[in-house]
């Protein structure tokens, strides 16, 4: 029963993550928005493609024996990427800060252990500290 709940929730969250990928593609295709992302356009495109592969692979491995750790690692990648994008787009004042709440809910839905929700919650003080250091 518990495994079926994880599979159902993981499939739903995968659909939401693919919707976020579509928004990321929109961010890359609109020139004024893509200039916000510093660095090489090839690096940004490579990270985007790796994220897309990560999401599709996690979706297809949901019913696999190691699906929980694979999905957890996949979502950690998303949190790291969201943190980097948040820092690049204004830090704590970024419109992407809402994504932290969304991912906290995703982690809480999939992994009910209290320690499993720490990655999205720890991203807030890390973002604040990086913004203070960078200026």
N, CA, C and O atoms as a Tinker XYZ file with bonds, in Angstrom:
   540  protein
     1  N      0.821000   -1.190000    0.000000    73     2
     2  CA     0.000000    0.000000    0.000000    64     1     3
     3  C      0.870000    1.261000    0.000000    63     2     4     5
     4  O      0.629000    2.200000   -0.759000    81     3
     5  N      1.895000    1.261000    0.874000    73     3     6
     6  CA     2.763000    2.434000    0.982000    64     5     7
     7  C      3.568000    2.640000   -0.294000    63     6     8     9
     8  O      3.797000    3.778000   -0.704000    81     7
     9  N      4.001000    1.549000   -0.928000    73     7    10
    10  CA     4.731000    1.649000   -2.188000    64     9    11
    11  C      3.858000    2.192000   -3.307000    63    10    12    13
    12  O      4.326000    2.941000   -4.164000    81    11
    13  N      2.584000    1.809000   -3.293000    73    11    14
    14  CA     1.656000    2.321000   -4.301000    64    13    15
    15  C      1.432000    3.821000   -4.116000    63    14    16    17
    16  O      1.322000    4.558000   -5.095000    81    15
    17  N      1.365000    4.274000   -2.859000    73    15    18
    18  CA     1.197000    5.701000   -2.604000    64    17    19
    19  C      2.408000    6.474000   -3.105000    63    18    20    21
    20  O      2.270000    7.540000   -3.704000    81    19
    21  N      3.604000    5.926000   -2.856000    73    19    22
    22  CA     4.812000    6.601000   -3.331000    64    21    23
    23  C      4.800000    6.688000   -4.850000    63    22    24    25
    24  O      5.109000    7.739000   -5.409000    81    23
    25  N      4.446000    5.599000   -5.524000    73    23    26
    26  CA     4.432000    5.608000   -6.978000    64    25    27
    27  C      3.449000    6.629000   -7.525000    63    26    28    29
    28  O      3.766000    7.364000   -8.460000    81    27
    29  N      2.270000    6.673000   -6.952000    73    27    30
    30  CA     1.261000    7.620000   -7.417000    64    29    31
    31  C      1.700000    9.059000   -7.184000    63    30    32    33
    32  O      1.570000    9.904000   -8.070000    81    31
    33  N      2.218000    9.338000   -5.998000    73    31    34
    34  CA     2.672000   10.691000   -5.697000    64    33    35
    35  C      3.888000   11.074000   -6.536000    63    34    36    37
    36  O      3.998000   12.210000   -6.996000    81    35
    37  N      4.792000   10.129000   -6.730000    73    35    38
    38  CA     5.987000   10.410000   -7.529000    64    37    39
    39  C      5.611000   10.709000   -8.980000    63    38    40    41
    40  O      6.208000   11.584000   -9.607000    81    39
    41  N      4.640000    9.997000   -9.506000    73    39    42
    42  CA     4.194000   10.288000  -10.885000    64    41    43
    43  C      3.566000   11.683000  -10.975000    63    42    44    45
    44  O      3.795000   12.409000  -11.943000    81    43
    45  N      2.788000   12.046000   -9.982000    73    43    46
    46  CA     2.178000   13.383000   -9.973000    64    45    47
    47  C      3.238000   14.471000   -9.875000    63    46    48    49
    48  O      3.170000   15.476000  -10.584000    81    47
    49  N      4.199000   14.276000   -9.013000    73    47    50
    50  CA     5.268000   15.260000   -8.848000    64    49    51
    51  C      6.140000   15.311000  -10.095000    63    50    52    53
    52  O      6.643000   16.375000  -10.457000    81    51
    53  N      6.323000   14.174000  -10.753000    73    51    54
    54  CA     7.081000   14.181000  -12.009000    64    53    55
    55  C      6.391000   15.017000  -13.070000    63    54    56    57
    56  O      7.050000   15.704000  -13.851000    81    55
    57  N      5.076000   14.963000  -13.103000    73    55    58
    58  CA     4.344000   15.804000  -14.051000    64    57    59
    59  C      4.563000   17.280000  -13.745000    63    58    60    61
    60  O      4.736000   18.087000  -14.658000    81    59
    61  N      4.556000   17.631000  -12.476000    73    59    62
    62  CA     4.804000   19.030000  -12.097000    64    61    63
    63  C      6.231000   19.440000  -12.443000    63    62    64    65
    64  O      6.466000   20.567000  -12.879000    81    63
    65  N      7.177000   18.538000  -12.251000    73    63    66
    66  CA     8.569000   18.855000  -12.581000    64    65    67
    67  C      8.743000   19.044000  -14.088000    63    66    68    69
    68  O      9.531000   19.888000  -14.516000    81    67
    69  N      8.029000   18.280000  -14.882000    73    67    70
    70  CA     8.105000   18.469000  -16.330000    64    69    71
    71  C      7.465000   19.801000  -16.734000    63    70    72    73
    72  O      7.887000   20.423000  -17.709000    81    71
    73  N      6.457000   20.235000  -15.993000    73    71    74
    74  CA     5.885000   21.557000  -16.247000    64    73    75
    75  C      6.902000   22.646000  -15.904000    63    74    76    77
    76  O      6.998000   23.647000  -16.613000    81    75
    77  N      7.656000   22.458000  -14.826000    73    75    78
    78  CA     8.726000   23.396000  -14.500000    64    77    79
    79  C      9.792000   23.416000  -15.592000    63    78    80    81
    80  O     10.373000   24.462000  -15.883000    81    79
    81  N     10.045000   22.247000  -16.197000    73    79    82
    82  CA    10.997000   22.194000  -17.305000    64    81    83
    83  C     10.506000   23.021000  -18.487000    63    82    84    85
    84  O     11.296000   23.675000  -19.166000    81    83
    85  N      9.206000   22.987000  -18.725000    73    83    86
    86  CA     8.639000   23.800000  -19.807000    64    85    87
    87  C      8.823000   25.286000  -19.503000    63    86    88    89
    88  O      9.131000   26.068000  -20.402000    81    87
    89  N      8.636000   25.678000  -18.249000    73    87    90
    90  CA     8.882000   27.066000  -17.866000    64    89    91
    91  C     10.358000   27.425000  -18.009000    63    90    92    93
    92  O     10.696000   28.546000  -18.389000    81    91
    93  N     11.228000   26.477000  -17.706000    73    91    94
    94  CA    12.661000   26.705000  -17.889000    64    93    95
    95  C     13.021000   26.903000  -19.348000    63    94    96    97
    96  O     13.876000   27.724000  -19.678000    81    95
    97  N     12.372000   26.158000  -20.212000    73    95    98
    98  CA    12.608000   26.336000  -21.646000    64    97    99
    99  C     12.132000   27.716000  -22.087000    63    98   100   101
   100  O     12.782000   28.366000  -22.905000    81    99
   101  N     11.012000   28.158000  -21.554000    73    99   102
   102  CA    10.518000   29.498000  -21.859000    64   101   103
   103  C     11.527000   30.545000  -21.392000    63   102   104   105
   104  O     11.767000   31.533000  -22.086000    81   103
   105  N     12.112000   30.330000  -20.224000    73   103   106
   106  CA    13.131000   31.238000  -19.703000    64   105   107
   107  C     14.332000   31.297000  -20.636000    63   106   108   109
   108  O     14.921000   32.361000  -20.826000    81   107
   109  N     14.697000   30.160000  -21.220000    73   107   110
   110  CA    15.843000   30.122000  -22.130000    64   109   111
   111  C     15.535000   30.742000  -23.484000    63   110   112   113
   112  O     16.434000   31.279000  -24.130000    81   111
   113  N     14.288000   30.680000  -23.927000    73   111   114
   114  CA    13.940000   31.149000  -25.273000    64   113   115
   115  C     13.631000   32.646000  -25.351000    63   114   116   117
   116  O     13.753000   33.240000  -26.422000    81   115
   117  N     13.240000   33.255000  -24.252000    73   115   118
   118  CA    12.935000   34.687000  -24.265000    64   117   119
   119  C     14.243000   35.444000  -24.013000    63   118   120   121
   120  O     14.807000   35.339000  -22.924000    81   119
   121  N     14.737000   36.208000  -25.003000    73   119   122
   122  CA    16.063000   36.831000  -24.881000    64   121   123
   123  C     16.274000   37.715000  -23.646000    63   122   124   125
   124  O     17.319000   37.587000  -23.008000    81   123
   125  N     15.344000   38.606000  -23.269000    73   123   126
   126  CA    15.631000   39.407000  -22.068000    64   125   127
   127  C     15.749000   38.558000  -20.800000    63   126   128   129
   128  O     16.511000   38.893000  -19.892000    81   127
   129  N     15.002000   37.471000  -20.743000    73   127   130
   130  CA    15.077000   36.612000  -19.567000    64   129   131
   131  C     16.329000   35.750000  -19.584000    63   130   132   133
   132  O     16.909000   35.477000  -18.533000    81   131
   133  N     16.748000   35.323000  -20.759000    73   131   134
   134  CA    17.924000   34.452000  -20.829000    64   133   135
   135  C     19.200000   35.217000  -20.500000    63   134   136   137
   136  O     20.194000   34.601000  -20.115000    81   135
   137  N     19.204000   36.553000  -20.640000    73   135   138
   138  CA    20.389000   37.328000  -20.303000    64   137   139
   139  C     20.607000   37.421000  -18.801000    63   138   140   141
   140  O     21.697000   37.769000  -18.347000    81   139
   141  N     19.573000   37.111000  -18.030000    73   139   142
   142  CA    19.720000   37.112000  -16.575000    64   141   143
   143  C     20.692000   36.018000  -16.146000    63   142   144   145
   144  O     21.449000   36.179000  -15.188000    81   143
   145  N     20.657000   34.910000  -16.869000    73   143   146
   146  CA    21.530000   33.793000  -16.529000    64   145   147
   147  C     22.935000   34.094000  -17.046000    63   146   148   149
   148  O     23.172000   34.143000  -18.254000    81   147
   149  N     23.843000   34.290000  -16.127000    73   147   150
   150  CA    25.204000   34.594000  -16.530000    64   149   151
   151  C     25.904000   33.306000  -16.960000    63   150   152   153
   152  O     25.462000   32.200000  -16.648000    81   151
   153  N     26.979000   33.478000  -17.666000    73   151   154
   154  CA    27.740000   32.323000  -18.102000    64   153   155
   155  C     27.502000   32.002000  -19.557000    63   154   156   157
   156  O     26.792000   32.713000  -20.269000    81   155
   157  N     28.097000   30.943000  -19.969000    73   155   158
   158  CA    28.018000   30.517000  -21.358000    64   157   159
   159  C     26.629000   29.976000  -21.678000    63   158   160   161
   160  O     26.042000   29.253000  -20.873000    81   159
   161  N     26.100000   30.325000  -22.854000    73   159   162
   162  CA    24.794000   29.750000  -23.220000    64   161   163
   163  C     24.864000   28.233000  -23.380000    63   162   164   165
   164  O     23.874000   27.535000  -23.167000    81   163
   165  N     26.034000   27.730000  -23.755000    73   163   166
   166  CA    26.183000   26.280000  -23.898000    64   165   167
   167  C     26.149000   25.593000  -22.531000    63   166   168   169
   168  O     25.613000   24.493000  -22.399000    81   167
   169  N     26.718000   26.236000  -21.528000    73   167   170
   170  CA    26.668000   25.677000  -20.173000    64   169   171
   171  C     25.235000   25.654000  -19.658000    63   170   172   173
   172  O     24.797000   24.663000  -19.073000    81   171
   173  N     24.507000   26.742000  -19.875000    73   171   174
   174  CA    23.111000   26.814000  -19.425000    64   173   175
   175  C     22.273000   25.755000  -20.137000    63   174   176   177
   176  O     21.455000   25.081000  -19.511000    81   175
   177  N     22.478000   25.611000  -21.442000    73   175   178
   178  CA    21.733000   24.604000  -22.198000    64   177   179
   179  C     22.097000   23.191000  -21.752000    63   178   180   181
   180  O     21.232000   22.318000  -21.687000    81   179
   181  N     23.367000   22.964000  -21.448000    73   179   182
   182  CA    23.805000   21.643000  -20.972000    64   181   183
   183  C     23.157000   21.308000  -19.630000    63   182   184   185
   184  O     22.699000   20.183000  -19.427000    81   183
   185  N     23.115000   22.269000  -18.722000    73   183   186
   186  CA    22.476000   22.037000  -17.417000    64   185   187
   187  C     20.988000   21.776000  -17.600000    63   186   188   189
   188  O     20.417000   20.921000  -16.922000    81   187
   189  N     20.358000   22.510000  -18.516000    73   187   190
   190  CA    18.930000   22.300000  -18.773000    64   189   191
   191  C     18.670000   20.895000  -19.324000    63   190   192   193
   192  O     17.744000   20.212000  -18.886000    81   191
   193  N     19.488000   20.472000  -20.279000    73   191   194
   194  CA    19.300000   19.139000  -20.870000    64   193   195
   195  C     19.563000   18.055000  -19.824000    63   194   196   197
   196  O     18.839000   17.060000  -19.781000    81   195
   197  N     20.581000   18.226000  -18.984000    73   195   198
   198  CA    20.846000   17.257000  -17.917000    64   197   199
   199  C     19.675000   17.181000  -16.938000    63   198   200   201
   200  O     19.322000   16.101000  -16.465000    81   199
   201  N     19.084000   18.321000  -16.642000    73   199   202
   202  CA    17.922000   18.334000  -15.744000    64   201   203
   203  C     16.737000   17.624000  -16.383000    63   202   204   205
   204  O     16.027000   16.870000  -15.718000    81   203
   205  N     16.527000   17.860000  -17.657000    73   203   206
   206  CA    15.431000   17.190000  -18.363000    64   205   207
   207  C     15.647000   15.675000  -18.396000    63   206   208   209
   208  O     14.708000   14.912000  -18.168000    81   207
   209  N     16.867000   15.240000  -18.676000    73   207   210
   210  CA    17.189000   13.805000  -18.661000    64   209   211
   211  C     16.985000   13.235000  -17.262000    63   210   212   213
   212  O     16.469000   12.129000  -17.103000    81   211
   213  N     17.393000   14.000000  -16.248000    73   211   214
   214  CA    17.222000   13.600000  -14.853000    64   213   215
   215  C     15.745000   13.375000  -14.533000    63   214   216   217
   216  O     15.396000   12.379000  -13.900000    81   215
   217  N     14.885000   14.283000  -14.959000    73   215   218
   218  CA    13.451000   14.164000  -14.659000    64   217   219
   219  C     12.824000   12.990000  -15.402000    63   218   220   221
   220  O     12.026000   12.250000  -14.827000    81   219
   221  N     13.170000   12.816000  -16.649000    73   219   222
   222  CA    12.596000   11.708000  -17.422000    64   221   223
   223  C     13.084000   10.369000  -16.880000    63   222   224   225
   224  O     12.302000    9.425000  -16.762000    81   223
   225  N     14.369000   10.280000  -16.549000    73   223   226
   226  CA    14.895000    9.027000  -15.993000    64   225   227
   227  C     14.255000    8.700000  -14.651000    63   226   228   229
   228  O     13.914000    7.547000  -14.387000    81   227
   229  N     14.091000    9.716000  -13.802000    73   227   230
   230  CA    13.442000    9.472000  -12.508000    64   229   231
   231  C     12.006000    9.011000  -12.700000    63   230   232   233
   232  O     11.515000    8.177000  -11.940000    81   231
   233  N     11.330000    9.547000  -13.711000    73   231   234
   234  CA     9.948000    9.138000  -13.970000    64   233   235
   235  C      9.889000    7.669000  -14.386000    63   234   236   237
   236  O      9.035000    6.922000  -13.908000    81   235
   237  N     10.783000    7.259000  -15.265000    73   235   238
   238  CA    10.744000    5.883000  -15.752000    64   237   239
   239  C     11.248000    4.880000  -14.715000    63   238   240   241
   240  O     10.993000    3.683000  -14.843000    81   239
   241  N     11.950000    5.348000  -13.703000    73   239   242
   242  CA    12.468000    4.446000  -12.667000    64   241   243
   243  C     11.619000    4.462000  -11.395000    63   242   244   245
   244  O     12.075000    4.003000  -10.348000    81   243
   245  N     10.409000    4.976000  -11.471000    73   243   246
   246  CA     9.563000    5.080000  -10.271000    64   245   247
   247  C      9.242000    3.714000   -9.679000    63   246   248   249
   248  O      9.284000    3.563000   -8.458000    81   247
   249  N      8.928000    2.734000  -10.481000    73   247   250
   250  CA     8.574000    1.415000   -9.948000    64   249   251
   251  C      9.779000    0.500000   -9.786000    63   250   252   253
   252  O      9.623000   -0.692000   -9.520000    81   251
   253  N     10.954000    1.037000   -9.941000    73   251   254
   254  CA    12.201000    0.291000   -9.799000    64   253   255
   255  C     12.472000    0.026000   -8.314000    63   254   256   257
   256  O     11.900000    0.685000   -7.446000    81   255
   257  N     13.337000   -0.931000   -8.033000    73   255   258
   258  CA    13.647000   -1.285000   -6.646000    64   257   259
   259  C     14.260000   -0.102000   -5.887000    63   258   260   261
   260  O     13.966000    0.089000   -4.707000    81   259
   261  N     15.088000    0.674000   -6.533000    73   259   262
   262  CA    15.793000    1.789000   -5.902000    64   261   263
   263  C     15.117000    3.118000   -6.216000    63   262   264   265
   264  O     15.784000    4.150000   -6.284000    81   263
   265  N     13.813000    3.102000   -6.407000    73   263   266
   266  CA    13.130000    4.313000   -6.856000    64   265   267
   267  C     13.181000    5.446000   -5.831000    63   266   268   269
   268  O     13.317000    6.609000   -6.212000    81   267
   269  N     13.078000    5.136000   -4.563000    73   267   270
   270  CA    13.077000    6.204000   -3.552000    64   269   271
   271  C     14.415000    6.959000   -3.505000    63   270   272   273
   272  O     14.414000    8.188000   -3.578000    81   271
   273  N     15.552000    6.263000   -3.384000    73   271   274
   274  CA    16.813000    7.023000   -3.375000    64   273   275
   275  C     17.081000    7.737000   -4.697000    63   274   276   277
   276  O     17.634000    8.837000   -4.707000    81   275
   277  N     16.692000    7.117000   -5.814000    73   275   278
   278  CA    16.895000    7.757000   -7.113000    64   277   279
   279  C     16.067000    9.037000   -7.193000    63   278   280   281
   280  O     16.562000   10.073000   -7.638000    81   279
   281  N     14.828000    8.967000   -6.770000    73   279   282
   282  CA    13.960000   10.144000   -6.819000    64   281   283
   283  C     14.444000   11.217000   -5.850000    63   282   284   285
   284  O     14.365000   12.408000   -6.150000    81   283
   285  N     14.947000   10.795000   -4.683000    73   283   286
   286  CA    15.465000   11.752000   -3.706000    64   285   287
   287  C     16.672000   12.496000   -4.265000    63   286   288   289
   288  O     16.761000   13.717000   -4.144000    81   287
   289  N     17.597000   11.767000   -4.874000    73   287   290
   290  CA    18.785000   12.390000   -5.473000    64   289   291
   291  C     18.386000   13.299000   -6.624000    63   290   292   293
   292  O     18.964000   14.371000   -6.803000    81   291
   293  N     17.408000   12.877000   -7.398000    73   291   294
   294  CA    16.918000   13.693000   -8.500000    64   293   295
   295  C     16.334000   15.009000   -7.988000    63   294   296   297
   296  O     16.541000   16.062000   -8.593000    81   295
   297  N     15.616000   14.948000   -6.892000    73   295   298
   298  CA    15.040000   16.168000   -6.337000    64   297   299
   299  C     16.102000   17.039000   -5.665000    63   298   300   301
   300  O     15.953000   18.260000   -5.614000    81   299
   301  N     17.176000   16.425000   -5.149000    73   299   302
   302  CA    18.283000   17.213000   -4.622000    64   301   303
   303  C     18.943000   18.027000   -5.737000    63   302   304   305
   304  O     19.347000   19.170000   -5.522000    81   303
   305  N     19.050000   17.432000   -6.926000    73   303   306
   306  CA    19.579000   18.156000   -8.081000    64   305   307
   307  C     18.684000   19.377000   -8.372000    63   306   308   309
   308  O     19.181000   20.469000   -8.646000    81   307
   309  N     17.384000   19.176000   -8.308000    73   307   310
   310  CA    16.451000   20.271000   -8.558000    64   309   311
   311  C     16.611000   21.390000   -7.529000    63   310   312   313
   312  O     16.570000   22.571000   -7.873000    81   311
   313  N     16.792000   21.010000   -6.277000    73   311   314
   314  CA    16.959000   22.000000   -5.217000    64   313   315
   315  C     18.241000   22.797000   -5.438000    63   314   316   317
   316  O     18.244000   24.018000   -5.279000    81   315
   317  N     19.323000   22.124000   -5.800000    73   315   318
   318  CA    20.583000   22.825000   -6.062000    64   317   319
   319  C     20.434000   23.780000   -7.247000    63   318   320   321
   320  O     20.918000   24.911000   -7.202000    81   319
   321  N     19.775000   23.328000   -8.286000    73   319   322
   322  CA    19.555000   24.172000   -9.455000    64   321   323
   323  C     18.648000   25.352000   -9.114000    63   322   324   325
   324  O     18.900000   26.474000   -9.553000    81   323
   325  N     17.608000   25.110000   -8.345000    73   323   326
   326  CA    16.719000   26.183000   -7.931000    64   325   327
   327  C     17.459000   27.206000   -7.078000    63   326   328   329
   328  O     17.225000   28.408000   -7.203000    81   327
   329  N     18.344000   26.734000   -6.219000    73   327   330
   330  CA    19.152000   27.651000   -5.413000    64   329   331
   331  C     20.057000   28.512000   -6.272000    63   330   332   333
   332  O     20.174000   29.715000   -6.038000    81   331
   333  N     20.699000   27.912000   -7.266000    73   331   334
   334  CA    21.563000   28.680000   -8.161000    64   333   335
   335  C     20.765000   29.708000   -8.951000    63   334   336   337
   336  O     21.195000   30.853000   -9.094000    81   335
   337  N     19.609000   29.309000   -9.461000    73   335   338
   338  CA    18.769000   30.252000  -10.210000    64   337   339
   339  C     18.247000   31.371000   -9.315000    63   338   340   341
   340  O     18.140000   32.517000   -9.751000    81   339
   341  N     17.928000   31.048000   -8.085000    73   339   342
   342  CA    17.446000   32.058000   -7.144000    64   341   343
   343  C     18.532000   33.092000   -6.870000    63   342   344   345
   344  O     18.262000   34.293000   -6.832000    81   343
   345  N     19.749000   32.624000   -6.683000    73   343   346
   346  CA    20.859000   33.540000   -6.422000    64   345   347
   347  C     21.121000   34.424000   -7.641000    63   346   348   349
   348  O     21.410000   35.612000   -7.494000    81   347
   349  N     21.022000   33.852000   -8.839000    73   347   350
   350  CA    21.267000   34.627000  -10.056000    64   349   351
   351  C     20.171000   35.653000  -10.343000    63   350   352   353
   352  O     20.423000   36.663000  -11.000000    81   351
   353  N     18.967000   35.400000   -9.856000    73   351   354
   354  CA    17.846000   36.279000  -10.194000    64   353   355
   355  C     17.401000   37.183000   -9.053000    63   354   356   357
   356  O     16.266000   37.660000   -9.059000    81   355
   357  N     18.259000   37.427000   -8.084000    73   355   358
   358  CA    17.914000   38.410000   -7.059000    64   357   359
   359  C     17.925000   37.907000   -5.637000    63   358   360   361
   360  O     17.576000   38.662000   -4.730000    81   359
   361  N     18.302000   36.687000   -5.402000    73   359   362
   362  CA    18.395000   36.177000   -4.041000    64   361   363
   363  C     17.048000   36.046000   -3.364000    63   362   364   365
   364  O     16.114000   35.474000   -3.928000    81   363
   365  N     16.947000   36.571000   -2.166000    73   363   366
   366  CA    15.716000   36.430000   -1.395000    64   365   367
   367  C     14.561000   37.215000   -1.984000    63   366   368   369
   368  O     13.406000   36.953000   -1.648000    81   367
   369  N     14.844000   38.169000   -2.852000    73   367   370
   370  CA    13.786000   38.943000   -3.504000    64   369   371
   371  C     13.395000   38.359000   -4.858000    63   370   372   373
   372  O     12.570000   38.939000   -5.563000    81   371
   373  N     13.967000   37.240000   -5.224000    73   371   374
   374  CA    13.698000   36.623000   -6.513000    64   373   375
   375  C     12.278000   36.062000   -6.572000    63   374   376   377
   376  O     11.759000   35.574000   -5.569000    81   375
   377  N     11.655000   36.133000   -7.742000    73   375   378
   378  CA    10.336000   35.507000   -7.877000    64   377   379
   379  C     10.404000   33.977000   -7.808000    63   378   380   381
   380  O      9.378000   33.312000   -7.658000    81   379
   381  N     11.601000   33.432000   -7.916000    73   379   382
   382  CA    11.756000   31.980000   -7.851000    64   381   383
   383  C     11.757000   31.449000   -6.422000    63   382   384   385
   384  O     11.815000   30.237000   -6.214000    81   383
   385  N     11.692000   32.343000   -5.436000    73   383   386
   386  CA    11.655000   31.892000   -4.034000    64   385   387
   387  C     10.417000   31.054000   -3.746000    63   386   388   389
   388  O     10.434000   30.237000   -2.826000    81   387
   389  N      9.360000   31.236000   -4.500000    73   387   390
   390  CA     8.157000   30.417000   -4.310000    64   389   391
   391  C      8.440000   28.954000   -4.610000    63   390   392   393
   392  O      7.772000   28.067000   -4.077000    81   391
   393  N      9.418000   28.701000   -5.454000    73   391   394
   394  CA     9.790000   27.327000   -5.770000    64   393   395
   395  C     10.308000   26.566000   -4.566000    63   394   396   397
   396  O     10.169000   25.344000   -4.497000    81   395
   397  N     10.905000   27.275000   -3.615000    73   395   398
   398  CA    11.382000   26.609000   -2.403000    64   397   399
   399  C     10.221000   26.009000   -1.624000    63   398   400   401
   400  O     10.318000   24.892000   -1.115000    81   399
   401  N      9.142000   26.741000   -1.535000    73   399   402
   402  CA     7.952000   26.233000   -0.842000    64   401   403
   403  C      7.372000   25.037000   -1.573000    63   402   404   405
   404  O      6.970000   24.054000   -0.951000    81   403
   405  N      7.329000   25.123000   -2.889000    73   403   406
   406  CA     6.797000   24.024000   -3.688000    64   405   407
   407  C      7.633000   22.770000   -3.474000    63   406   408   409
   408  O      7.081000   21.687000   -3.281000    81   407
   409  N      8.950000   22.901000   -3.505000    73   407   410
   410  CA     9.790000   21.725000   -3.313000    64   409   411
   411  C      9.755000   21.211000   -1.883000    63   410   412   413
   412  O      9.925000   20.012000   -1.662000    81   411
   413  N      9.539000   22.082000   -0.909000    73   411   414
   414  CA     9.361000   21.609000    0.473000    64   413   415
   415  C      8.125000   20.736000    0.569000    63   414   416   417
   416  O      8.132000   19.717000    1.260000    81   415
   417  N      7.062000   21.131000   -0.123000    73   415   418
   418  CA     5.836000   20.324000   -0.138000    64   417   419
   419  C      6.082000   19.004000   -0.867000    63   418   420   421
   420  O      5.615000   17.955000   -0.424000    81   419
   421  N      6.814000   19.053000   -1.982000    73   419   422
   422  CA     7.134000   17.818000   -2.714000    64   421   423
   423  C      7.892000   16.837000   -1.824000    63   422   424   425
   424  O      7.554000   15.655000   -1.769000    81   423
   425  N      8.916000   17.329000   -1.128000    73   423   426
   426  CA     9.692000   16.457000   -0.243000    64   425   427
   427  C      8.817000   15.903000    0.868000    63   426   428   429
   428  O      8.915000   14.721000    1.196000    81   427
   429  N      7.959000   16.737000    1.456000    73   427   430
   430  CA     7.095000   16.280000    2.555000    64   429   431
   431  C      6.099000   15.230000    2.075000    63   430   432   433
   432  O      5.781000   14.300000    2.815000    81   431
   433  N      5.606000   15.366000    0.851000    73   431   434
   434  CA     4.650000   14.393000    0.327000    64   433   435
   435  C      5.305000   13.048000    0.044000    63   434   436   437
   436  O      4.720000   11.998000    0.310000    81   435
   437  N      6.502000   13.082000   -0.489000    73   435   438
   438  CA     7.140000   11.828000   -0.905000    64   437   439
   439  C      7.901000   11.134000    0.215000    63   438   440   441
   440  O      7.894000    9.907000    0.313000    81   439
   441  N      8.555000   11.921000    1.056000    73   439   442
   442  CA     9.418000   11.345000    2.084000    64   441   443
   443  C      8.955000   11.847000    3.449000    63   442   444   445
   444  O      9.360000   12.929000    3.875000    81   443
   445  N      8.114000   11.079000    4.142000    73   443   446
   446  CA     7.498000   11.566000    5.381000    64   445   447
   447  C      8.461000   11.676000    6.566000    63   446   448   449
   448  O      8.076000   12.209000    7.607000    81   447
   449  N      9.679000   11.197000    6.445000    73   447   450
   450  CA    10.633000   11.308000    7.551000    64   449   451
   451  C     11.014000   12.776000    7.754000    63   450   452   453
   452  O     11.269000   13.478000    6.776000    81   451
   453  N     11.059000   13.253000    8.999000    73   451   454
   454  CA    11.333000   14.679000    9.240000    64   453   455
   455  C     12.684000   15.161000    8.694000    63   454   456   457
   456  O     12.807000   16.320000    8.301000    81   455
   457  N     13.690000   14.290000    8.666000    73   455   458
   458  CA    14.995000   14.705000    8.148000    64   457   459
   459  C     15.005000   14.850000    6.628000    63   458   460   461
   460  O     15.872000   15.526000    6.073000    81   459
   461  N     14.060000   14.229000    5.966000    73   459   462
   462  CA    14.034000   14.285000    4.503000    64   461   463
   463  C     13.619000   15.648000    3.987000    63   462   464   465
   464  O     13.885000   15.973000    2.829000    81   463
   465  N     12.977000   16.449000    4.815000    73   463   466
   466  CA    12.538000   17.774000    4.374000    64   465   467
   467  C     13.622000   18.833000    4.600000    63   466   468   469
   468  O     13.434000   19.993000    4.234000    81   467
   469  N     14.740000   18.451000    5.192000    73   467   470
   470  CA    15.808000   19.414000    5.462000    64   469   471
   471  C     16.407000   20.065000    4.214000    63   470   472   473
   472  O     16.671000   21.267000    4.254000    81   471
   473  N     16.640000   19.351000    3.109000    73   471   474
   474  CA    17.277000   20.027000    1.959000    64   473   475
   475  C     16.537000   21.262000    1.464000    63   474   476   477
   476  O     17.178000   22.296000    1.276000    81   475
   477  N     15.218000   21.216000    1.240000    73   475   478
   478  CA    14.597000   22.463000    0.784000    64   477   479
   479  C     14.545000   23.542000    1.864000    63   478   480   481
   480  O     14.564000   24.733000    1.552000    81   479
   481  N     14.480000   23.134000    3.130000    73   479   482
   482  CA    14.437000   24.130000    4.198000    64   481   483
   483  C     15.800000   24.771000    4.438000    63   482   484   485
   484  O     15.879000   25.951000    4.777000    81   483
   485  N     16.865000   24.004000    4.264000    73   483   486
   486  CA    18.207000   24.551000    4.453000    64   485   487
   487  C     18.639000   25.441000    3.297000    63   486   488   489
   488  O     19.605000   26.195000    3.415000    81   487
   489  N     17.933000   25.356000    2.192000    73   487   490
   490  CA    18.297000   26.191000    1.048000    64   489   491
   491  C     18.016000   27.666000    1.324000    63   490   492   493
   492  O     18.691000   28.531000    0.766000    81   491
   493  N     17.055000   27.963000    2.156000    73   491   494
   494  CA    16.749000   29.364000    2.477000    64   493   495
   495  C     17.911000   30.059000    3.191000    63   494   496   497
   496  O     18.342000   31.118000    2.736000    81   495
   497  N     18.435000   29.505000    4.290000    73   495   498
   498  CA    19.573000   30.191000    4.919000    64   497   499
   499  C     20.835000   30.165000    4.054000    63   498   500   501
   500  O     21.643000   31.091000    4.117000    81   499
   501  N     21.009000   29.127000    3.256000    73   499   502
   502  CA    22.172000   29.078000    2.362000    64   501   503
   503  C     22.079000   30.197000    1.333000    63   502   504   505
   504  O     23.072000   30.871000    1.059000    81   503
   505  N     20.902000   30.400000    0.765000    73   503   506
   506  CA    20.709000   31.484000   -0.203000    64   505   507
   507  C     20.974000   32.834000    0.450000    63   506   508   509
   508  O     21.634000   33.684000   -0.148000    81   507
   509  N     20.482000   33.044000    1.643000    73   507   510
   510  CA    20.699000   34.310000    2.339000    64   509   511
   511  C     22.181000   34.522000    2.610000    63   510   512   513
   512  O     22.681000   35.637000    2.457000    81   511
   513  N     22.888000   33.482000    3.007000    73   511   514
   514  CA    24.312000   33.604000    3.308000    64   513   515
   515  C     25.116000   33.896000    2.047000    63   514   516   517
   516  O     26.022000   34.729000    2.073000    81   515
   517  N     24.800000   33.229000    0.956000    73   515   518
   518  CA    25.511000   33.476000   -0.300000    64   517   519
   519  C     25.277000   34.898000   -0.784000    63   518   520   521
   520  O     26.203000   35.543000   -1.274000    81   519
   521  N     24.065000   35.389000   -0.655000    73   519   522
   522  CA    23.761000   36.766000   -1.055000    64   521   523
   523  C     24.541000   37.764000   -0.187000    63   522   524   525
   524  O     25.003000   38.786000   -0.695000    81   523
   525  N     24.692000   37.484000    1.106000    73   523   526
   526  CA    25.479000   38.361000    1.965000    64   525   527
   527  C     26.945000   38.351000    1.583000    63   526   528   529
   528  O     27.602000   39.392000    1.608000    81   527
   529  N     27.467000   37.179000    1.228000    73   527   530
   530  CA    28.871000   37.073000    0.857000    64   529   531
   531  C     29.134000   37.747000   -0.491000    63   530   532   533
   532  O     30.094000   38.504000   -0.641000    81   531
   533  N     28.280000   37.466000   -1.455000    73   531   534
   534  CA    28.462000   38.005000   -2.808000    64   533   535
   535  C     28.142000   39.494000   -2.835000    63   534   536   537
   536  O     28.808000   40.273000   -3.517000    81   535
   537  N     27.125000   39.873000   -2.093000    73   535   538
   538  CA    26.745000   41.296000   -2.070000    64   537   539
   539  C     25.578000   41.501000   -2.924000    63   538   540
   540  O     25.094000   42.625000   -3.049000    81   539
